[in-house]
Amino acid sequence: MKAILDTHVLLQVLTDDPRLSDSAREILADSGNEIFVSMASLWEISVKFSLGKLSVDPGTISEAVTRSGFSRLSVEDLHLQALSGLPWRHKDLFGRIIVAQSISEPMKLLTGDWRLAAYGGPVLLV
């Protein structure tokens, strides 16, 4: 399976947060799965750090993503086209672009955000 991590799931993974669900841990532990991190997540982390909403340095997160072996996914025209047709079920712009990426690639989106689960299809609530 190809899967992309929502930003909060990414942070939980990188910090070994005990709140990370068992189902997410199983997906991540399966070597047959290819796990992606959206550049939109790294952008979101940088914005929240600059606003004082996150204390983890974006550079540290970026290095941890590299060490994790996760693949990075840039935001491409294909994703923006999917975003433009996405219904407004969620107002988080970063979450919306990650949903659009999961739809257009296609790949599963691992999230704990029930509002993103409203998009159905590729979204896995973990």
Backbone as XML, in Angstrom:
<?xml version="1.0"?>
<chain id="A" units="angstrom">
  <residue number="1" name="MET">
    <atom name="N" x="0.840" y="-1.172" z="0.000"/>
    <atom name="CA" x="0.000" y="0.000" z="0.000"/>
    <atom name="C" x="0.886" y="1.237" z="0.000"/>
  </residue>
  <residue number="2" name="LYS">
    <atom name="N" x="0.452" y="2.250" z="-0.732"/>
    <atom name="CA" x="1.084" y="3.567" z="-0.664"/>
    <atom name="C" x="0.237" y="4.410" z="0.277"/>
  </residue>
  <residue number="3" name="ALA">
    <atom name="N" x="0.893" y="5.095" z="1.206"/>
    <atom name="CA" x="0.165" y="5.901" z="2.186"/>
    <atom name="C" x="0.913" y="7.211" z="2.435"/>
  </residue>
  <residue number="4" name="ILE">
    <atom name="N" x="0.139" y="8.243" z="2.690"/>
    <atom name="CA" x="0.702" y="9.547" z="3.048"/>
    <atom name="C" x="0.242" y="9.883" z="4.460"/>
  </residue>
  <residue number="5" name="LEU">
    <atom name="N" x="1.127" y="10.467" z="5.239"/>
    <atom name="CA" x="0.828" y="10.795" z="6.635"/>
    <atom name="C" x="0.274" y="12.200" z="6.757"/>
  </residue>
  <residue number="6" name="ASP">
    <atom name="N" x="-0.819" y="12.341" z="7.492"/>
    <atom name="CA" x="-1.281" y="13.664" z="7.858"/>
    <atom name="C" x="-0.238" y="14.259" z="8.806"/>
  </residue>
  <residue number="7" name="THR">
    <atom name="N" x="-0.189" y="15.562" z="8.908"/>
    <atom name="CA" x="0.869" y="16.229" z="9.673"/>
    <atom name="C" x="0.918" y="15.769" z="11.124"/>
  </residue>
  <residue number="8" name="HIS">
    <atom name="N" x="-0.232" y="15.679" z="11.779"/>
    <atom name="CA" x="-0.196" y="15.278" z="13.192"/>
    <atom name="C" x="0.255" y="13.836" z="13.354"/>
  </residue>
  <residue number="9" name="VAL">
    <atom name="N" x="-0.081" y="12.975" z="12.397"/>
    <atom name="CA" x="0.394" y="11.588" z="12.451"/>
    <atom name="C" x="1.905" y="11.562" z="12.252"/>
  </residue>
  <residue number="10" name="LEU">
    <atom name="N" x="2.397" y="12.364" z="11.322"/>
    <atom name="CA" x="3.846" y="12.463" z="11.119"/>
    <atom name="C" x="4.547" y="12.845" z="12.419"/>
  </residue>
  <residue number="11" name="LEU">
    <atom name="N" x="4.044" y="13.858" z="13.099"/>
    <atom name="CA" x="4.657" y="14.303" z="14.359"/>
    <atom name="C" x="4.592" y="13.203" z="15.420"/>
  </residue>
  <residue number="12" name="GLN">
    <atom name="N" x="3.479" y="12.476" z="15.465"/>
    <atom name="CA" x="3.359" y="11.378" z="16.425"/>
    <atom name="C" x="4.378" y="10.278" z="16.124"/>
  </residue>
  <residue number="13" name="VAL">
    <atom name="N" x="4.550" y="9.976" z="14.853"/>
    <atom name="CA" x="5.510" y="8.944" z="14.455"/>
    <atom name="C" x="6.923" y="9.359" z="14.845"/>
  </residue>
  <residue number="14" name="LEU">
    <atom name="N" x="7.294" y="10.581" z="14.484"/>
    <atom name="CA" x="8.673" y="11.029" z="14.703"/>
    <atom name="C" x="9.025" y="11.209" z="16.167"/>
  </residue>
  <residue number="15" name="THR">
    <atom name="N" x="8.019" y="11.441" z="17.008"/>
    <atom name="CA" x="8.272" y="11.611" z="18.439"/>
    <atom name="C" x="7.920" y="10.357" z="19.239"/>
  </residue>
  <residue number="16" name="ASP">
    <atom name="N" x="7.550" y="9.275" z="18.533"/>
    <atom name="CA" x="7.121" y="8.027" z="19.168"/>
    <atom name="C" x="6.049" y="8.301" z="20.224"/>
  </residue>
  <residue number="17" name="ASP">
    <atom name="N" x="5.100" y="9.118" z="19.841"/>
    <atom name="CA" x="4.001" y="9.510" z="20.720"/>
    <atom name="C" x="3.137" y="8.292" z="21.053"/>
  </residue>
  <residue number="18" name="PRO">
    <atom name="N" x="2.872" y="8.044" z="22.338"/>
    <atom name="CA" x="2.045" y="6.888" z="22.711"/>
    <atom name="C" x="0.606" y="6.994" z="22.198"/>
  </residue>
  <residue number="19" name="ARG">
    <atom name="N" x="0.183" y="8.187" z="21.783"/>
    <atom name="CA" x="-1.173" y="8.349" z="21.239"/>
    <atom name="C" x="-1.294" y="7.837" z="19.804"/>
  </residue>
  <residue number="20" name="LEU">
    <atom name="N" x="-0.161" y="7.509" z="19.156"/>
    <atom name="CA" x="-0.216" y="6.940" z="17.822"/>
    <atom name="C" x="-0.921" y="5.585" z="17.905"/>
  </residue>
  <residue number="21" name="SER">
    <atom name="N" x="-1.943" y="5.420" z="17.091"/>
    <atom name="CA" x="-2.786" y="4.226" z="17.179"/>
    <atom name="C" x="-2.046" y="2.956" z="16.778"/>
  </residue>
  <residue number="22" name="ASP">
    <atom name="N" x="-2.548" y="1.839" z="17.281"/>
    <atom name="CA" x="-1.989" y="0.545" z="16.913"/>
    <atom name="C" x="-2.150" y="0.289" z="15.420"/>
  </residue>
  <residue number="23" name="SER">
    <atom name="N" x="-3.276" y="0.714" z="14.846"/>
    <atom name="CA" x="-3.490" y="0.490" z="13.409"/>
    <atom name="C" x="-2.466" y="1.270" z="12.585"/>
  </residue>
  <residue number="24" name="ALA">
    <atom name="N" x="-2.144" y="2.492" z="13.003"/>
    <atom name="CA" x="-1.113" y="3.266" z="12.300"/>
    <atom name="C" x="0.242" y="2.589" z="12.457"/>
  </residue>
  <residue number="25" name="ARG">
    <atom name="N" x="0.548" y="2.106" z="13.637"/>
    <atom name="CA" x="1.826" y="1.430" z="13.878"/>
    <atom name="C" x="1.966" y="0.182" z="13.000"/>
  </residue>
  <residue number="26" name="GLU">
    <atom name="N" x="0.866" y="-0.551" z="12.839"/>
    <atom name="CA" x="0.896" y="-1.760" z="11.997"/>
    <atom name="C" x="1.189" y="-1.405" z="10.545"/>
  </residue>
  <residue number="27" name="ILE">
    <atom name="N" x="0.546" y="-0.363" z="10.042"/>
    <atom name="CA" x="0.758" y="0.067" z="8.657"/>
    <atom name="C" x="2.207" y="0.506" z="8.463"/>
  </residue>
  <residue number="28" name="LEU">
    <atom name="N" x="2.725" y="1.263" z="9.419"/>
    <atom name="CA" x="4.098" y="1.753" z="9.327"/>
    <atom name="C" x="5.125" y="0.624" z="9.446"/>
  </residue>
  <residue number="29" name="ALA">
    <atom name="N" x="4.798" y="-0.405" z="10.202"/>
    <atom name="CA" x="5.730" y="-1.509" z="10.419"/>
    <atom name="C" x="5.786" y="-2.471" z="9.231"/>
  </residue>
  <residue number="30" name="ASP">
    <atom name="N" x="4.795" y="-2.429" z="8.372"/>
    <atom name="CA" x="4.735" y="-3.333" z="7.220"/>
    <atom name="C" x="5.698" y="-2.852" z="6.146"/>
  </residue>
  <residue number="31" name="SER">
    <atom name="N" x="6.773" y="-3.594" z="5.924"/>
    <atom name="CA" x="7.804" y="-3.179" z="4.969"/>
    <atom name="C" x="7.298" y="-3.172" z="3.531"/>
  </residue>
  <residue number="32" name="GLY">
    <atom name="N" x="6.150" y="-3.761" z="3.280"/>
    <atom name="CA" x="5.559" y="-3.739" z="1.948"/>
    <atom name="C" x="4.854" y="-2.437" z="1.631"/>
  </residue>
  <residue number="33" name="ASN">
    <atom name="N" x="4.677" y="-1.597" z="2.640"/>
    <atom name="CA" x="4.010" y="-0.310" z="2.438"/>
    <atom name="C" x="5.032" y="0.774" z="2.134"/>
  </residue>
  <residue number="34" name="GLU">
    <atom name="N" x="4.672" y="1.665" z="1.235"/>
    <atom name="CA" x="5.515" y="2.820" z="0.924"/>
    <atom name="C" x="4.874" y="4.041" z="1.570"/>
  </residue>
  <residue number="35" name="ILE">
    <atom name="N" x="5.604" y="4.704" z="2.458"/>
    <atom name="CA" x="5.067" y="5.817" z="3.242"/>
    <atom name="C" x="5.626" y="7.134" z="2.716"/>
  </residue>
  <residue number="36" name="PHE">
    <atom name="N" x="4.715" y="8.097" z="2.532"/>
    <atom name="CA" x="5.070" y="9.411" z="2.007"/>
    <atom name="C" x="4.775" y="10.503" z="3.026"/>
  </residue>
  <residue number="37" name="VAL">
    <atom name="N" x="5.555" y="11.571" z="2.935"/>
    <atom name="CA" x="5.335" y="12.791" z="3.713"/>
    <atom name="C" x="5.188" y="13.915" z="2.699"/>
  </residue>
  <residue number="38" name="SER">
    <atom name="N" x="4.102" y="14.646" z="2.820"/>
    <atom name="CA" x="3.866" y="15.763" z="1.919"/>
    <atom name="C" x="4.738" y="16.952" z="2.305"/>
  </residue>
  <residue number="39" name="MET">
    <atom name="N" x="5.246" y="17.630" z="1.299"/>
    <atom name="CA" x="5.964" y="18.877" z="1.568"/>
    <atom name="C" x="5.020" y="19.887" z="2.218"/>
  </residue>
  <residue number="40" name="ALA">
    <atom name="N" x="3.709" y="19.725" z="2.001"/>
    <atom name="CA" x="2.731" y="20.589" z="2.667"/>
    <atom name="C" x="2.794" y="20.399" z="4.184"/>
  </residue>
  <residue number="41" name="SER">
    <atom name="N" x="3.071" y="19.188" z="4.646"/>
    <atom name="CA" x="3.216" y="18.951" z="6.093"/>
    <atom name="C" x="4.429" y="19.678" z="6.641"/>
  </residue>
  <residue number="42" name="LEU">
    <atom name="N" x="5.540" y="19.625" z="5.905"/>
    <atom name="CA" x="6.741" y="20.322" z="6.366"/>
    <atom name="C" x="6.531" y="21.835" z="6.340"/>
  </residue>
  <residue number="43" name="TRP">
    <atom name="N" x="5.776" y="22.308" z="5.380"/>
    <atom name="CA" x="5.418" y="23.721" z="5.308"/>
    <atom name="C" x="4.545" y="24.084" z="6.517"/>
  </residue>
  <residue number="44" name="GLU">
    <atom name="N" x="3.539" y="23.248" z="6.812"/>
    <atom name="CA" x="2.659" y="23.501" z="7.955"/>
    <atom name="C" x="3.450" y="23.550" z="9.261"/>
  </residue>
  <residue number="45" name="ILE">
    <atom name="N" x="4.371" y="22.627" z="9.429"/>
    <atom name="CA" x="5.196" y="22.593" z="10.641"/>
    <atom name="C" x="6.024" y="23.873" z="10.755"/>
  </residue>
  <residue number="46" name="SER">
    <atom name="N" x="6.584" y="24.335" z="9.639"/>
    <atom name="CA" x="7.372" y="25.574" z="9.642"/>
    <atom name="C" x="6.514" y="26.773" z="10.016"/>
  </residue>
  <residue number="47" name="VAL">
    <atom name="N" x="5.302" y="26.833" z="9.467"/>
    <atom name="CA" x="4.393" y="27.953" z="9.778"/>
    <atom name="C" x="4.022" y="27.923" z="11.255"/>
  </residue>
  <residue number="48" name="LYS">
    <atom name="N" x="3.643" y="26.764" z="11.756"/>
    <atom name="CA" x="3.238" y="26.667" z="13.162"/>
    <atom name="C" x="4.405" y="26.950" z="14.112"/>
  </residue>
  <residue number="49" name="PHE">
    <atom name="N" x="5.614" y="26.559" z="13.726"/>
    <atom name="CA" x="6.793" y="26.868" z="14.527"/>
    <atom name="C" x="6.994" y="28.387" z="14.582"/>
  </residue>
  <residue number="50" name="SER">
    <atom name="N" x="6.871" y="29.042" z="13.433"/>
    <atom name="CA" x="7.095" y="30.496" z="13.389"/>
    <atom name="C" x="6.034" y="31.266" z="14.171"/>
  </residue>
  <residue number="51" name="LEU">
    <atom name="N" x="4.848" y="30.668" z="14.308"/>
    <atom name="CA" x="3.765" y="31.297" z="15.076"/>
    <atom name="C" x="3.828" y="30.942" z="16.566"/>
  </residue>
  <residue number="52" name="GLY">
    <atom name="N" x="4.779" y="30.085" z="16.943"/>
    <atom name="CA" x="4.904" y="29.670" z="18.331"/>
    <atom name="C" x="3.928" y="28.576" z="18.726"/>
  </residue>
  <residue number="53" name="LYS">
    <atom name="N" x="3.278" y="27.928" z="17.750"/>
    <atom name="CA" x="2.315" y="26.873" z="18.049"/>
    <atom name="C" x="2.971" y="25.500" z="18.148"/>
  </residue>
  <residue number="54" name="LEU">
    <atom name="N" x="4.205" y="25.393" z="17.680"/>
    <atom name="CA" x="4.986" y="24.163" z="17.789"/>
    <atom name="C" x="6.363" y="24.522" z="18.311"/>
  </residue>
  <residue number="55" name="SER">
    <atom name="N" x="6.893" y="23.674" z="19.183"/>
    <atom name="CA" x="8.214" y="23.961" z="19.729"/>
    <atom name="C" x="9.318" y="23.167" z="19.031"/>
  </residue>
  <residue number="56" name="VAL">
    <atom name="N" x="8.929" y="22.235" z="18.170"/>
    <atom name="CA" x="9.911" y="21.407" z="17.481"/>
    <atom name="C" x="10.421" y="22.146" z="16.252"/>
  </residue>
  <residue number="57" name="ASP">
    <atom name="N" x="11.732" y="22.281" z="16.161"/>
    <atom name="CA" x="12.357" y="22.987" z="15.057"/>
    <atom name="C" x="12.088" y="22.279" z="13.729"/>
  </residue>
  <residue number="58" name="PRO">
    <atom name="N" x="11.631" y="23.013" z="12.701"/>
    <atom name="CA" x="11.358" y="22.389" z="11.393"/>
    <atom name="C" x="12.563" y="21.679" z="10.786"/>
  </residue>
  <residue number="59" name="GLY">
    <atom name="N" x="13.762" y="22.185" z="11.018"/>
    <atom name="CA" x="14.960" y="21.523" z="10.508"/>
    <atom name="C" x="15.151" y="20.149" z="11.132"/>
  </residue>
  <residue number="60" name="THR">
    <atom name="N" x="14.864" y="20.049" z="12.408"/>
    <atom name="CA" x="14.954" y="18.768" z="13.111"/>
    <atom name="C" x="13.945" y="17.780" z="12.539"/>
  </residue>
  <residue number="61" name="ILE">
    <atom name="N" x="12.741" y="18.261" z="12.265"/>
    <atom name="CA" x="11.701" y="17.410" z="11.674"/>
    <atom name="C" x="12.128" y="16.944" z="10.291"/>
  </residue>
  <residue number="62" name="SER">
    <atom name="N" x="12.638" y="17.852" z="9.495"/>
    <atom name="CA" x="13.064" y="17.514" z="8.139"/>
    <atom name="C" x="14.152" y="16.441" z="8.160"/>
  </residue>
  <residue number="63" name="GLU">
    <atom name="N" x="15.109" y="16.585" z="9.070"/>
    <atom name="CA" x="16.177" y="15.587" z="9.204"/>
    <atom name="C" x="15.602" y="14.233" z="9.639"/>
  </residue>
  <residue number="64" name="ALA">
    <atom name="N" x="14.635" y="14.266" z="10.540"/>
    <atom name="CA" x="14.017" y="13.029" z="11.017"/>
    <atom name="C" x="13.245" y="12.332" z="9.891"/>
  </residue>
  <residue number="65" name="VAL">
    <atom name="N" x="12.598" y="13.105" z="9.034"/>
    <atom name="CA" x="11.893" y="12.526" z="7.887"/>
    <atom name="C" x="12.901" y="11.822" z="6.985"/>
  </residue>
  <residue number="66" name="THR">
    <atom name="N" x="14.032" y="12.456" z="6.741"/>
    <atom name="CA" x="15.074" y="11.855" z="5.907"/>
    <atom name="C" x="15.567" y="10.554" z="6.523"/>
  </residue>
  <residue number="67" name="ARG">
    <atom name="N" x="15.840" y="10.561" z="7.823"/>
    <atom name="CA" x="16.330" y="9.359" z="8.506"/>
    <atom name="C" x="15.286" y="8.242" z="8.532"/>
  </residue>
  <residue number="68" name="SER">
    <atom name="N" x="14.018" y="8.609" z="8.539"/>
    <atom name="CA" x="12.935" y="7.623" z="8.648"/>
    <atom name="C" x="12.818" y="6.735" z="7.420"/>
  </residue>
  <residue number="69" name="GLY">
    <atom name="N" x="13.310" y="7.227" z="6.293"/>
    <atom name="CA" x="13.169" y="6.475" z="5.051"/>
    <atom name="C" x="11.869" y="6.757" z="4.327"/>
  </residue>
  <residue number="70" name="PHE">
    <atom name="N" x="11.055" y="7.675" z="4.868"/>
    <atom name="CA" x="9.821" y="8.052" z="4.189"/>
    <atom name="C" x="10.171" y="8.823" z="2.918"/>
  </residue>
  <residue number="71" name="SER">
    <atom name="N" x="9.333" y="8.689" z="1.918"/>
    <atom name="CA" x="9.509" y="9.452" z="0.677"/>
    <atom name="C" x="8.808" y="10.798" z="0.820"/>
  </residue>
  <residue number="72" name="ARG">
    <atom name="N" x="9.424" y="11.827" z="0.257"/>
    <atom name="CA" x="8.799" y="13.152" z="0.266"/>
    <atom name="C" x="7.971" y="13.309" z="-1.002"/>
  </residue>
  <residue number="73" name="LEU">
    <atom name="N" x="6.830" y="13.971" z="-0.857"/>
    <atom name="CA" x="5.948" y="14.202" z="-1.996"/>
    <atom name="C" x="5.764" y="15.704" z="-2.172"/>
  </residue>
  <residue number="74" name="SER">
    <atom name="N" x="6.283" y="16.211" z="-3.285"/>
    <atom name="CA" x="6.119" y="17.630" z="-3.610"/>
    <atom name="C" x="4.685" y="17.912" z="-4.011"/>
  </residue>
  <residue number="75" name="VAL">
    <atom name="N" x="4.303" y="19.169" z="-3.937"/>
    <atom name="CA" x="2.988" y="19.592" z="-4.411"/>
    <atom name="C" x="3.120" y="19.895" z="-5.900"/>
  </residue>
  <residue number="76" name="GLU">
    <atom name="N" x="2.362" y="19.173" z="-6.704"/>
    <atom name="CA" x="2.434" y="19.273" z="-8.163"/>
    <atom name="C" x="1.124" y="19.801" z="-8.738"/>
  </residue>
  <residue number="77" name="ASP">
    <atom name="N" x="1.154" y="20.151" z="-10.021"/>
    <atom name="CA" x="-0.049" y="20.636" z="-10.703"/>
    <atom name="C" x="-1.218" y="19.666" z="-10.554"/>
  </residue>
  <residue number="78" name="LEU">
    <atom name="N" x="-0.931" y="18.384" z="-10.674"/>
    <atom name="CA" x="-1.945" y="17.342" z="-10.539"/>
    <atom name="C" x="-2.681" y="17.470" z="-9.205"/>
  </residue>
  <residue number="79" name="HIS">
    <atom name="N" x="-1.943" y="17.768" z="-8.143"/>
    <atom name="CA" x="-2.536" y="17.902" z="-6.811"/>
    <atom name="C" x="-3.387" y="19.162" z="-6.720"/>
  </residue>
  <residue number="80" name="LEU">
    <atom name="N" x="-2.913" y="20.231" z="-7.345"/>
    <atom name="CA" x="-3.666" y="21.487" z="-7.318"/>
    <atom name="C" x="-4.967" y="21.363" z="-8.088"/>
  </residue>
  <residue number="81" name="GLN">
    <atom name="N" x="-4.958" y="20.602" z="-9.170"/>
    <atom name="CA" x="-6.193" y="20.367" z="-9.919"/>
    <atom name="C" x="-7.191" y="19.596" z="-9.065"/>
  </residue>
  <residue number="82" name="ALA">
    <atom name="N" x="-6.720" y="18.583" z="-8.350"/>
    <atom name="CA" x="-7.599" y="17.824" z="-7.454"/>
    <atom name="C" x="-8.108" y="18.712" z="-6.330"/>
  </residue>
  <residue number="83" name="LEU">
    <atom name="N" x="-7.255" y="19.586" z="-5.810"/>
    <atom name="CA" x="-7.640" y="20.507" z="-4.740"/>
    <atom name="C" x="-8.753" y="21.442" z="-5.186"/>
  </residue>
  <residue number="84" name="SER">
    <atom name="N" x="-8.678" y="21.930" z="-6.418"/>
    <atom name="CA" x="-9.674" y="22.901" z="-6.893"/>
    <atom name="C" x="-11.075" y="22.297" z="-6.973"/>
  </residue>
  <residue number="85" name="GLY">
    <atom name="N" x="-11.172" y="20.983" z="-7.105"/>
    <atom name="CA" x="-12.475" y="20.335" z="-7.158"/>
    <atom name="C" x="-12.910" y="19.701" z="-5.856"/>
  </residue>
  <residue number="86" name="LEU">
    <atom name="N" x="-12.119" y="19.870" z="-4.816"/>
    <atom name="CA" x="-12.403" y="19.232" z="-3.525"/>
    <atom name="C" x="-13.486" y="20.011" z="-2.774"/>
  </residue>
  <residue number="87" name="PRO">
    <atom name="N" x="-14.535" y="19.331" z="-2.302"/>
    <atom name="CA" x="-15.559" y="20.032" z="-1.520"/>
    <atom name="C" x="-14.965" y="20.587" z="-0.217"/>
  </residue>
  <residue number="88" name="TRP">
    <atom name="N" x="-15.576" y="21.632" z="0.295"/>
    <atom name="CA" x="-15.083" y="22.294" z="1.511"/>
    <atom name="C" x="-15.641" y="21.618" z="2.759"/>
  </residue>
  <residue number="89" name="ARG">
    <atom name="N" x="-15.216" y="20.388" z="2.990"/>
    <atom name="CA" x="-15.630" y="19.662" z="4.197"/>
    <atom name="C" x="-14.696" y="19.954" z="5.367"/>
  </residue>
  <residue number="90" name="HIS">
    <atom name="N" x="-13.593" y="20.605" z="5.073"/>
    <atom name="CA" x="-12.572" y="20.893" z="6.085"/>
    <atom name="C" x="-11.910" y="22.209" z="5.689"/>
  </residue>
  <residue number="91" name="LYS">
    <atom name="N" x="-11.680" y="23.080" z="6.654"/>
    <atom name="CA" x="-11.115" y="24.400" z="6.333"/>
    <atom name="C" x="-9.603" y="24.478" z="6.480"/>
  </residue>
  <residue number="92" name="ASP">
    <atom name="N" x="-8.969" y="23.420" z="6.984"/>
    <atom name="CA" x="-7.514" y="23.403" z="7.136"/>
    <atom name="C" x="-6.883" y="23.250" z="5.756"/>
  </residue>
  <residue number="93" name="LEU">
    <atom name="N" x="-6.235" y="24.306" z="5.278"/>
    <atom name="CA" x="-5.688" y="24.301" z="3.924"/>
    <atom name="C" x="-4.605" y="23.242" z="3.740"/>
  </residue>
  <residue number="94" name="PHE">
    <atom name="N" x="-3.802" y="23.016" z="4.745"/>
    <atom name="CA" x="-2.762" y="21.995" z="4.642"/>
    <atom name="C" x="-3.389" y="20.596" z="4.557"/>
  </residue>
  <residue number="95" name="GLY">
    <atom name="N" x="-4.386" y="20.360" z="5.388"/>
    <atom name="CA" x="-5.095" y="19.080" z="5.341"/>
    <atom name="C" x="-5.751" y="18.855" z="3.993"/>
  </residue>
  <residue number="96" name="ARG">
    <atom name="N" x="-6.320" y="19.910" z="3.431"/>
    <atom name="CA" x="-6.990" y="19.795" z="2.133"/>
    <atom name="C" x="-6.008" y="19.425" z="1.022"/>
  </residue>
  <residue number="97" name="ILE">
    <atom name="N" x="-4.827" y="20.018" z="1.011"/>
    <atom name="CA" x="-3.871" y="19.686" z="-0.046"/>
    <atom name="C" x="-3.386" y="18.244" z="0.118"/>
  </residue>
  <residue number="98" name="ILE">
    <atom name="N" x="-3.246" y="17.782" z="1.354"/>
    <atom name="CA" x="-2.821" y="16.392" z="1.571"/>
    <atom name="C" x="-3.931" y="15.430" z="1.120"/>
  </residue>
  <residue number="99" name="VAL">
    <atom name="N" x="-5.183" y="15.792" z="1.351"/>
    <atom name="CA" x="-6.295" y="14.984" z="0.838"/>
    <atom name="C" x="-6.232" y="14.943" z="-0.689"/>
  </residue>
  <residue number="100" name="ALA">
    <atom name="N" x="-6.024" y="16.101" z="-1.304"/>
    <atom name="CA" x="-5.945" y="16.171" z="-2.765"/>
    <atom name="C" x="-4.799" y="15.311" z="-3.288"/>
  </residue>
  <residue number="101" name="GLN">
    <atom name="N" x="-3.679" y="15.318" z="-2.591"/>
    <atom name="CA" x="-2.550" y="14.474" z="-2.996"/>
    <atom name="C" x="-2.928" y="12.996" z="-2.901"/>
  </residue>
  <residue number="102" name="SER">
    <atom name="N" x="-3.603" y="12.625" z="-1.820"/>
    <atom name="CA" x="-3.955" y="11.213" z="-1.646"/>
    <atom name="C" x="-4.935" y="10.753" z="-2.723"/>
  </residue>
  <residue number="103" name="ILE">
    <atom name="N" x="-5.829" y="11.624" z="-3.129"/>
    <atom name="CA" x="-6.802" y="11.282" z="-4.167"/>
    <atom name="C" x="-6.120" y="11.156" z="-5.525"/>
  </residue>
  <residue number="104" name="SER">
    <atom name="N" x="-5.259" y="12.103" z="-5.852"/>
    <atom name="CA" x="-4.701" y="12.152" z="-7.202"/>
    <atom name="C" x="-3.539" y="11.191" z="-7.425"/>
  </residue>
  <residue number="105" name="GLU">
    <atom name="N" x="-2.893" y="10.703" z="-6.377"/>
    <atom name="CA" x="-1.733" y="9.834" z="-6.579"/>
    <atom name="C" x="-2.068" y="8.424" z="-7.074"/>
  </residue>
  <residue number="106" name="PRO">
    <atom name="N" x="-2.952" y="7.676" z="-6.692"/>
    <atom name="CA" x="-3.709" y="7.620" z="-5.436"/>
    <atom name="C" x="-2.915" y="6.893" z="-4.345"/>
  </residue>
  <residue number="107" name="MET">
    <atom name="N" x="-3.262" y="7.242" z="-3.100"/>
    <atom name="CA" x="-2.674" y="6.582" z="-1.940"/>
    <atom name="C" x="-3.580" y="6.825" z="-0.747"/>
  </residue>
  <residue number="108" name="LYS">
    <atom name="N" x="-3.432" y="6.023" z="0.270"/>
    <atom name="CA" x="-4.222" y="6.191" z="1.490"/>
    <atom name="C" x="-3.654" y="7.349" z="2.303"/>
  </residue>
  <residue number="109" name="LEU">
    <atom name="N" x="-4.540" y="8.094" z="2.950"/>
    <atom name="CA" x="-4.144" y="9.168" z="3.865"/>
    <atom name="C" x="-4.386" y="8.682" z="5.282"/>
  </residue>
  <residue number="110" name="LEU">
    <atom name="N" x="-3.322" y="8.593" z="6.069"/>
    <atom name="CA" x="-3.437" y="8.172" z="7.468"/>
    <atom name="C" x="-3.628" y="9.403" z="8.334"/>
  </residue>
  <residue number="111" name="THR">
    <atom name="N" x="-4.782" y="9.482" z="8.982"/>
    <atom name="CA" x="-5.101" y="10.647" z="9.800"/>
    <atom name="C" x="-5.908" y="10.227" z="11.020"/>
  </residue>
  <residue number="112" name="GLY">
    <atom name="N" x="-5.879" y="11.046" z="12.026"/>
    <atom name="CA" x="-6.731" y="10.883" z="13.193"/>
    <atom name="C" x="-7.810" y="11.947" z="13.208"/>
  </residue>
  <residue number="113" name="ASP">
    <atom name="N" x="-7.855" y="12.763" z="12.167"/>
    <atom name="CA" x="-8.785" y="13.889" z="12.083"/>
    <atom name="C" x="-10.096" y="13.428" z="11.448"/>
  </residue>
  <residue number="114" name="TRP">
    <atom name="N" x="-11.129" y="13.309" z="12.266"/>
    <atom name="CA" x="-12.419" y="12.826" z="11.771"/>
    <atom name="C" x="-13.007" y="13.746" z="10.713"/>
  </residue>
  <residue number="115" name="ARG">
    <atom name="N" x="-12.605" y="15.046" z="10.721"/>
    <atom name="CA" x="-13.126" y="15.962" z="9.689"/>
    <atom name="C" x="-12.558" y="15.599" z="8.317"/>
  </residue>
  <residue number="116" name="LEU">
    <atom name="N" x="-11.317" y="15.139" z="8.265"/>
    <atom name="CA" x="-10.755" y="14.694" z="6.987"/>
    <atom name="C" x="-11.385" y="13.370" z="6.562"/>
  </residue>
  <residue number="117" name="ALA">
    <atom name="N" x="-11.812" y="12.567" z="7.521"/>
    <atom name="CA" x="-12.460" y="11.299" z="7.186"/>
    <atom name="C" x="-13.740" y="11.533" z="6.388"/>
  </residue>
  <residue number="118" name="ALA">
    <atom name="N" x="-14.308" y="12.723" z="6.471"/>
    <atom name="CA" x="-15.524" y="13.047" z="5.709"/>
    <atom name="C" x="-15.289" y="12.986" z="4.200"/>
  </residue>
  <residue number="119" name="TYR">
    <atom name="N" x="-14.040" y="13.037" z="3.767"/>
    <atom name="CA" x="-13.738" y="12.920" z="2.358"/>
    <atom name="C" x="-13.824" y="11.481" z="1.858"/>
  </residue>
  <residue number="120" name="GLY">
    <atom name="N" x="-13.869" y="10.527" z="2.792"/>
    <atom name="CA" x="-14.028" y="9.127" z="2.419"/>
    <atom name="C" x="-12.894" y="8.626" z="1.552"/>
  </residue>
  <residue number="121" name="GLY">
    <atom name="N" x="-13.214" y="7.683" z="0.692"/>
    <atom name="CA" x="-12.262" y="7.145" z="-0.284"/>
    <atom name="C" x="-10.914" y="6.792" z="0.287"/>
  </residue>
  <residue number="122" name="PRO">
    <atom name="N" x="-9.910" y="7.606" z="-0.008"/>
    <atom name="CA" x="-8.553" y="7.234" z="0.384"/>
    <atom name="C" x="-8.215" y="7.503" z="1.843"/>
  </residue>
  <residue number="123" name="VAL">
    <atom name="N" x="-9.098" y="8.151" z="2.582"/>
    <atom name="CA" x="-8.786" y="8.559" z="3.955"/>
    <atom name="C" x="-8.993" y="7.401" z="4.918"/>
  </residue>
  <residue number="124" name="LEU">
    <atom name="N" x="-7.943" y="7.056" z="5.660"/>
    <atom name="CA" x="-8.023" y="6.045" z="6.702"/>
    <atom name="C" x="-7.923" y="6.728" z="8.063"/>
  </residue>
  <residue number="125" name="LEU">
    <atom name="N" x="-8.956" y="6.606" z="8.846"/>
    <atom name="CA" x="-8.942" y="7.163" z="10.191"/>
    <atom name="C" x="-8.202" y="6.177" z="11.091"/>
  </residue>
  <residue number="126" name="VAL">
    <atom name="N" x="-7.026" y="6.606" z="11.575"/>
    <atom name="CA" x="-6.187" y="5.729" z="12.412"/>
    <atom name="C" x="-6.002" y="6.336" z="13.790"/>
  </residue>
</chain>
